Amino acid sequence: MDQGGLLRKPIAYVIFIVTGIAFVFFQITEKDLAERGNILWTGGYTFRTLSVSLLAGGALGALICAAFYKAARKKRLAAKPSLSEEKHLLSDKKRFPLSAVSAGSFLLLILAWLPAYLAYYPAICSYDSPIQMGQIAEHSYIDHHPLAHTLLMEGAVTFGEKVFQSANAGMGLYALLQLMLLAFSFAFGIARLYRHGCGKVLLAMLQAGLMCYPFHAYLSITVTKDIIFSAFFILQMLAAYELLYQEPAGKRVTWRELLFFTSTVGMILFRNNGKYAFLVFLIFTFFCALFGKEQKVKWRKLFLFSLAGLLAGLLSLTALFHLTRAGQGDKREMLSMPIQQLARCMIYHGGVGVLAEDDDTMDETDKALIRDFILGEGYREYDPAISDPVKRHVNTYVVRYRPKEFAQTYFHLLTRYAGDFINAALAVDAGYLYPEDVSHAFVNAGQEAGMGYVQTRWNEEVFANYGIYKDSKWEWLHEHMERWADDNAYLRIPVLRYLFMPGIWVWLYLLLFGWLFLNNRFELCLPLTLILGYYGTLLLGPTVQLRYIYPMMAAFPFAALMGTLKKRRENV
């Protein structure tokens, strides 16, 4: 892991300077777009923006790199324990057994989140759960939502009906199991960090943070596939670090490989974009196995288990699809970005009369295809922050059966109205790129309560048909948590509010990536490609939501600590 020196300065500075330039560029453009509603990408604006980004961003990146070099040198000057000292450290009788650390962390997390569970009993049935309950009731499944998650919901509700004569109890059981799975993934991370020598004070702070971070309490009991996906995502990342820390074990299969394999399958089963996110990791692992000069056995073994996990996940998806005789979900979710871009072009250049700025310069052939693609003049409902209003009117058959014509129109408009395409992408991804963005907190807000960044509203009338209803066991806490969520109260927290903002996380991961590169810990960057793959799917998604960014939020402290700890010998 530690290759005995820091990365050569020029290369390291390039990494940080590029990151700084990107950061400043997005801060300028996202701020301008939020204030003006539109950016005219004139030569003057483009030149000024790029100039400021290059100068200010370059300086910022260079300063951060210099600070990181100073911190790295200071760390390296500290006395390094010899192998005998390391053995003594790891065999110290004062250290707690790993099972005790894991169990203690697990129980504390459950106790911390249990009040939220009682307040919202049986669960927070928001997001896609009403649609999935409809599929369960009619025994008619669609793979637009992960079949594994729909079947898990069905199993819990059925168990509740048969054992407790209550579908509500079944839903409560589902929420409790989900809470325990998330707590287990965190507790496992705590235990592994402890095993690798992370300080007790730091671990205590992390444990307290996991217990008190309010989004964990809310989402652990929210009925959505994203939470189970997050648990598997964290376990997969931790297993990847374990495999990288492990000394080569030949052909022997350990619990690390099995955990990595299982969590990979789970990640693919519980989010439709999981397989695409994992492909990025698989590609990087393949190149490591192909070109890695050292520890080829480790790289090849990791690649084979990655490939096996991907294939097993895909086969499991296929098996569930055929067993449930599910129908194929509409693919419009994958077209979220083109939908936004074409709709924006139509209202700015299509002569539809929505905006005063509409110059009606679009060709009639392009207009005709967009009208076939977005039916009923649905482009009039364009909302820069979310694709759903327009997406409801999309006719995906145009893409499926007229792909050449669609591609010609798309790329013709891209070359002609490149600025509008950029603006559409910046607007829908603002929350992922701009730490000061607050539109993410209000994108679903309307006349109904419970539709803030933390969504707690669920259709009681719909769920009543299935015997599921709100039955809070702690109404006072329920009312206070509702107000905190509905008012987006985290926005009023000084400084620490940025830990709640979705736009901060990609920059934290990039800084972590830079730190690892600077310290020549190249192989420990590999687990971060899981983040890269997943984040790429978010940028092409329909909007910014807490449940989408949550896996990156939840995984970061473990990635940061596992990636920066000194290597520990597993045979000690």
SEMAR-813829 format. One line per 5 residues: number of its first residue (from 1); their letters; for each residue z, y, x of C-alpha. Coordinates in steps of 0.5 Angstrom, whole numbers, plus 500, padded with zeros to 3 digits. Each point is the difference from the previous one (the first is absolute). Example, Ala and Ser with C-alpha at 12.3 -4.5 7.8 and 13.67 -1.06 7.14 Angstrom:
2
1> AS> 516:491:525 | 498:507:502;
This chain:
572
1> MDQGG> 500:500:500 | 502:505:505 | 495:500:505 | 504:504:505 | 497:508:499;
6> LLRKP> 498:505:496 | 493:501:498 | 495:504:504 | 501:508:498 | 493:502:498;
11> IAYVI> 499:494:495 | 507:501:497 | 499:507:499 | 493:499:497 | 504:495:495;
16> FIVTG> 505:506:498 | 495:505:500 | 495:497:495 | 506:498:495 | 502:508:501;
21> IAFVF> 493:502:498 | 500:496:494 | 507:502:498 | 498:507:500 | 493:499:497;
26> FQITE> 503:497:494 | 506:505:499 | 495:506:500 | 495:497:496 | 505:497:495;
31> KDLAE> 504:506:499 | 493:504:499 | 498:495:495 | 506:500:496 | 500:508:500;
36> RGNIL> 493:501:499 | 498:494:496 | 494:500:504 | 498:501:507 | 493:502:502;
41> WTGGY> 498:497:506 | 496:506:503 | 498:500:507 | 506:505:501 | 505:496:496;
46> TFRTL> 498:494:504 | 500:504:507 | 507:503:499 | 503:494:497 | 498:495:506;
51> SVSLL> 502:506:505 | 507:500:497 | 500:493:500 | 498:499:507 | 504:505:503;
56> AGGAL> 507:499:496 | 499:493:499 | 499:499:507 | 506:504:502 | 504:496:495;
61> GALIC> 498:493:503 | 500:502:507 | 508:503:499 | 502:493:496 | 496:496:506;
66> AAFYK> 504:504:505 | 507:499:496 | 498:493:499 | 499:499:508 | 506:503:501;
71> AARKK> 504:496:496 | 497:493:502 | 501:502:508 | 508:501:498 | 500:494:496;
76> RLAAK> 497:496:506 | 505:503:505 | 505:497:496 | 503:494:503 | 497:494:498;
81> PSLSE> 504:494:499 | 499:494:504 | 498:493:497 | 507:498:501 | 503:506:497;
86> EKHLL> 495:499:494 | 503:493:499 | 507:502:500 | 498:506:495 | 496:495:495;
91> SDKKR> 506:495:501 | 506:504:499 | 505:497:496 | 501:507:496 | 493:500:497;
96> FPLSA> 499:498:493 | 496:493:498 | 494:502:498 | 501:497:493 | 506:504:499;
101> VSAGS> 496:506:502 | 494:498:495 | 505:498:494 | 504:507:501 | 494:504:500;
106> FLLLI> 497:496:494 | 507:501:496 | 501:507:502 | 493:502:497 | 501:496:494;
111> LAWLP> 506:504:498 | 497:506:502 | 494:499:495 | 504:497:495 | 502:506:496;
116> AYLAY> 493:502:499 | 498:493:498 | 506:501:494 | 498:507:499 | 493:498:498;
121> YPAIC> 501:493:498 | 496:495:499 | 495:504:504 | 495:506:501 | 494:498:496;
126> SYDSP> 495:505:503 | 493:500:503 | 496:494:498 | 505:496:497 | 498:501:493;
131> IQMGQ> 493:498:501 | 503:494:504 | 505:498:494 | 494:500:495 | 496:495:504;
136> IAEHS> 506:496:500 | 501:500:493 | 492:499:499 | 500:495:505 | 494:503:502;
141> YIDHH> 500:502:508 | 496:505:504 | 500:501:507 | 500:507:500 | 508:500:501;
146> PLAHT> 502:494:505 | 500:494:496 | 506:497:504 | 504:506:498 | 498:499:493;
151> LLMEG> 502:493:500 | 507:502:503 | 501:504:495 | 498:495:495 | 505:495:503;
156> AVTFG> 506:504:500 | 499:502:493 | 499:493:497 | 506:498:504 | 504:505:497;
161> EKVFQ> 497:498:493 | 502:493:501 | 506:500:503 | 503:506:498 | 496:501:493;
166> SANAG> 499:507:503 | 493:503:503 | 504:506:502 | 505:496:504 | 494:497:503;
171> MGLYA> 497:506:502 | 507:502:503 | 500:494:504 | 493:502:503 | 503:506:502;
176> LLQLM> 506:497:503 | 495:495:504 | 496:506:502 | 506:504:503 | 502:494:504;
181> LLAFS> 494:499:503 | 499:507:502 | 507:500:503 | 499:493:503 | 494:503:504;
186> FAFGI> 504:506:502 | 506:496:502 | 496:495:504 | 497:507:504 | 507:502:501;
191> ARLYR> 502:493:503 | 494:500:505 | 501:507:502 | 507:497:502 | 498:494:503;
196> HGCGK> 495:504:505 | 506:505:502 | 500:506:495 | 506:504:501 | 505:499:494;
201> VLLAM> 501:507:499 | 492:501:499 | 500:494:496 | 506:502:495 | 496:507:499;
206> LQAGL> 494:496:498 | 504:495:496 | 503:507:496 | 493:503:500 | 497:494:496;
211> MCYPF> 506:500:495 | 500:507:499 | 493:501:500 | 499:501:492 | 493:498:500;
216> HAYLS> 502:493:502 | 505:500:494 | 494:502:495 | 495:496:503 | 504:493:501;
221> ITVTK> 500:500:492 | 493:503:498 | 496:494:497 | 494:501:505 | 496:496:505;
226> DIIFS> 501:505:505 | 507:498:501 | 499:493:502 | 494:502:504 | 505:504:504;
231> AFFIL> 505:495:501 | 495:495:503 | 496:506:504 | 507:501:503 | 501:493:502;
236> QMLAA> 493:499:502 | 501:506:505 | 507:498:503 | 497:493:501 | 494:503:504;
241> YELLY> 505:503:504 | 504:494:501 | 494:496:502 | 498:506:505 | 507:499:503;
246> QEPAG> 500:493:500 | 499:496:507 | 494:496:499 | 502:493:497 | 493:496:501;
251> KRVTW> 498:497:494 | 507:499:497 | 501:504:493 | 506:504:499 | 503:503:494;
256> RELLF> 496:507:502 | 494:497:499 | 502:497:493 | 503:507:498 | 493:503:502;
261> FTSTV> 496:495:497 | 504:501:493 | 501:507:500 | 492:501:501 | 499:496:494;
266> GMILF> 505:503:496 | 497:507:502 | 493:498:498 | 502:497:494 | 504:506:497;
271> RNNGK> 495:506:502 | 493:500:499 | 499:504:506 | 505:496:504 | 494:495:503;
276> YAFLV> 496:507:502 | 506:503:503 | 501:493:504 | 493:500:502 | 501:505:505;
281> FLIFT> 506:497:503 | 496:493:501 | 494:504:503 | 505:503:505 | 503:493:501;
286> FFCAL> 493:497:502 | 499:505:505 | 506:499:503 | 499:492:500 | 493:501:503;
291> FGKEQ> 501:505:505 | 508:500:502 | 501:499:507 | 507:497:500 | 504:495:495;
296> KVKWR> 493:498:497 | 504:494:496 | 504:505:497 | 494:504:497 | 496:494:498;
301> KLFLF> 506:497:496 | 501:507:497 | 493:501:498 | 500:493:497 | 506:501:496;
306> SLAGL> 497:506:498 | 493:497:498 | 504:494:496 | 504:505:496 | 494:504:498;
311> LAGLL> 496:494:498 | 507:497:497 | 501:506:496 | 492:501:498 | 500:492:497;
316> SLTAL> 507:502:497 | 497:506:496 | 494:495:498 | 504:495:498 | 504:504:495;
321> FHLTR> 494:503:498 | 497:494:497 | 507:497:498 | 501:506:495 | 493:500:499;
326> AGQGD> 500:508:501 | 495:505:499 | 497:504:505 | 503:507:500 | 496:506:500;
331> KREML> 499:503:508 | 500:507:498 | 507:500:504 | 496:499:506 | 495:506:498;
336> SMPIQ> 505:505:500 | 498:505:505 | 492:500:498 | 503:501:493 | 504:506:502;
341> QLARC> 494:503:505 | 494:499:495 | 505:503:494 | 501:506:505 | 493:501:502;
346> MIYHG> 498:500:492 | 505:505:498 | 498:505:506 | 493:499:500 | 498:496:494;
351> GVGVL> 499:506:495 | 505:497:495 | 504:506:499 | 507:498:502 | 500:505:505;
356> AEDDD> 498:507:502 | 498:498:507 | 495:495:497 | 493:501:503 | 496:495:497;
361> TMDET> 497:498:506 | 500:493:499 | 493:496:499 | 499:497:494 | 499:493:502;
366> DKALI> 507:500:503 | 503:503:494 | 497:494:496 | 503:495:504 | 507:503:500;
371> RDFIL> 500:501:493 | 498:492:499 | 506:499:505 | 505:505:497 | 499:499:492;
376> GEGYR> 501:505:495 | 500:506:505 | 507:497:502 | 499:504:507 | 502:506:496;
381> EYDPA> 507:497:500 | 500:500:508 | 507:501:503 | 500:501:507 | 507:496:501;
386> ISDPV> 498:494:496 | 494:496:499 | 503:497:493 | 497:505:495 | 493:499:503;
391> KRHVN> 501:493:501 | 501:498:493 | 493:502:499 | 496:496:505 | 495:495:499;
396> TYVVR> 500:496:506 | 494:496:498 | 496:506:504 | 503:498:506 | 499:492:499;
401> YRPKE> 493:500:497 | 497:507:503 | 503:500:507 | 494:502:504 | 499:506:495;
406> FAQTY> 508:502:500 | 500:500:508 | 494:504:500 | 503:505:495 | 507:500:504;
411> FHLLT> 497:501:507 | 496:505:497 | 505:504:497 | 505:499:506 | 495:503:505;
416> RYAGD> 498:506:495 | 508:501:498 | 504:498:506 | 505:505:499 | 501:498:493;
421> FINAA> 501:493:502 | 505:502:505 | 504:504:495 | 500:494:495 | 503:496:505;
426> LAVDA> 505:505:503 | 502:501:493 | 502:493:498 | 503:498:506 | 504:507:501;
431> GYLYP> 506:496:499 | 499:495:506 | 498:505:505 | 504:507:499 | 507:499:500;
436> EDVSH> 501:507:496 | 496:497:494 | 504:500:494 | 494:498:495 | 502:493:501;
441> AFVNA> 506:501:496 | 497:503:494 | 493:496:500 | 502:496:494 | 505:505:497;
446> GQEAG> 499:502:493 | 503:501:493 | 504:493:501 | 506:500:505 | 501:494:505;
451> MGYVQ> 493:502:503 | 502:503:507 | 499:497:507 | 505:495:498 | 497:497:493;
456> TRWNE> 506:498:495 | 496:500:494 | 498:494:496 | 497:499:493 | 506:498:496;
461> EVFAN> 496:498:494 | 495:496:504 | 505:496:503 | 504:499:494 | 495:496:497;
466> YGIYK> 501:495:506 | 508:500:499 | 501:505:506 | 504:506:499 | 505:505:504;
471> DSKWE> 507:497:500 | 503:505:505 | 507:497:502 | 502:507:503 | 497:505:496;
476> WLHEH> 503:506:504 | 497:498:506 | 493:499:497 | 500:507:497 | 502:503:507;
481> MERWA> 494:495:504 | 495:502:494 | 501:508:501 | 500:499:508 | 494:496:499;
486> DDNAY> 496:504:495 | 502:507:503 | 497:497:507 | 507:503:503 | 498:497:507;
491> LRIPV> 496:506:501 | 506:505:500 | 504:496:506 | 499:504:506 | 497:497:506;
496> LRYLF> 501:493:498 | 495:501:494 | 495:498:505 | 502:493:500 | 499:499:493;
501> MPGIW> 493:504:501 | 494:495:500 | 496:505:505 | 505:499:506 | 499:492:501;
506> VWLYL> 493:500:503 | 502:505:505 | 507:496:502 | 496:494:501 | 495:503:504;
511> LLFGW> 505:503:505 | 503:493:500 | 493:497:502 | 500:506:506 | 507:498:502;
516> LFLNN> 498:493:501 | 494:501:503 | 503:505:505 | 505:495:502 | 495:495:501;
521> RFELC> 502:496:495 | 493:498:497 | 501:494:497 | 506:503:495 | 495:504:497;
526> LPLTL> 497:494:497 | 504:500:494 | 499:507:499 | 492:498:498 | 503:497:494;
531> ILGYY> 502:507:498 | 493:503:502 | 497:495:495 | 505:501:494 | 499:508:501;
536> GTLLL> 493:499:500 | 500:497:494 | 504:506:497 | 496:505:502 | 494:497:496;
541> GPTVQ> 505:499:494 | 500:504:494 | 506:505:501 | 507:500:504 | 506:496:497;
546> LRYIY> 506:498:502 | 499:493:499 | 494:500:504 | 503:504:506 | 507:496:500;
551> PMMAA> 498:494:504 | 499:505:506 | 506:504:499 | 504:493:499 | 497:497:507;
556> FPFAA> 501:506:504 | 507:500:503 | 499:492:502 | 493:502:503 | 503:505:504;
561> LMGTL> 506:497:502 | 497:493:501 | 494:503:504 | 505:504:505 | 505:495:502;
566> KKRRE> 500:497:506 | 498:493:501 | 505:494:499 | 499:493:502 | 500:496:494;
571> NV> 502:494:505 | 507:503:502;
